[in-house]
């Protein structure tokens, strides 16, 4: 493999894929001019996602705020019947979906957004994260509502199913089938690229940088080792993925947040000024390219790219939950953008702002900027960051393997052969991503991931009345106290 990579075969692939990349990126990320500079260009798909999130928030009367307490109670298992159909608990479903969104974007992407948009971008990032909670609520409620459960208890769910079955109920069956197939194709492409190769590539680069090796085959060996670990997890399906993510996600998020708190405590005297800059520059930016619009754009872009609210991917993981009430998982899902964007992304933003590293002149990668910011207080933090990057990448990969597998089986049939074929291909792409430099391929897959939002959001608007009915049913269940009859078996 290493010898093949040295021959530059990945460059040839880039040349073949580039035209398709340009076409898909132009359609999905078509820049809407909101100002005079490049910093004020907003991709059309981001505008669609933000408008939808705002609409859902108003339509459901700010359920992202009203239902927060209920969400905490639901994810804790208070209203859960362990005998309900499904494969994973509410908490495992949440961590499985979180592992697919909490990743390198939280470390690198936020730092770049702050360097381009200034501290004020943090405010708009948080606002977009709060609105995204409503989108997650809607799509994940539908994921459970229209899922399939086979005779062995295996769950098949996600936008592919609520687009076909849900729109069939609304008299738009043909449209639903077209949207579902388009979504599935995009999801498979995204799982191999942005959900796999890009993650493996970044993890390999961070590891190689830490150990300081110059061996051309180091990436290949790292990829093989990573692929073996990924295989051990994904072969067990969503149950094993959930069992792994419920341990990894709290650990990696906890370590990262704790380190950020240490940095802020050490720089406590600068915190008032930092908070002041976040709020004042959100509306009155100082020396920021693009002015107010540039700050707003950078914040909204980072939130959308980070939590993927409205893209539909998380609905696949959440659909496997054990419940008879679809809205219960919608409640759990709305916590996802809060944790991913409002908490984790904000922590990164606070660290790079309070240390002043976002003002560094010259070109600096997002990971290095974040690493340098932490290192001002914790000199050995780059080693922890390397572990965090690998864990973030690994957790993202195992979740996206499940998303891609579900889309693959939807298109090609639920057979053991198709299931194993996809898993083998996924693991091979782990090695390819670690060893090669596939810029155009990963750019193409990123565009495919956000292309998933188009059919998904169309379906969500069609099915809003269904979601409202499910919310009413679940809240009545809670208010009547029927959940008190549940008995949780001792472990």
Secondary structure, 3 states (H helix, E strand, C coil): CHHHHHCCHHHHHHHHHHHHHHHHHHHHCCEEECCCCHHHEEEHHHHHHHHHHHHHHHHCCCHHHHCHHHHHHHHCCCCCCCCCCCCECHHHHHHHHHHHHCCHHHHHHHHHHHHHHCCCHHHHHHHHHHHHHHHHHHHHHHHHHCCEECCCCCEECCHHHHHHHHHHHCCCHHHHHHHHHHHHHHHHHHHHHHHHHHHHHHHHHHHHHHHCCCCCCHHHHHHHHHHHHHHHHHCCHHHHHHHHHHHHHHHHHHHHHHHHHHHHHHCHHHHHHHHHHHHHHHHCCCCCCCHHHHHHHHHHHHHHHHHCCCCCHHHHHHCCECCCCHHHHHHHHHHHHHHHHHHHHHHHHHHHHHCCHHHCCCCCCHHHHHHHHHHCCCCCHHHHHHHHHHHHHHHHHHHHHHHHHHHHHHHHCCCHHHHHHHHHHHHHHHHHHHHCCCHHHHHHHHHHHHHHHHHHHHHHHHCHHHHHHHHHHHHHHHHHCHHHHCCCCCC
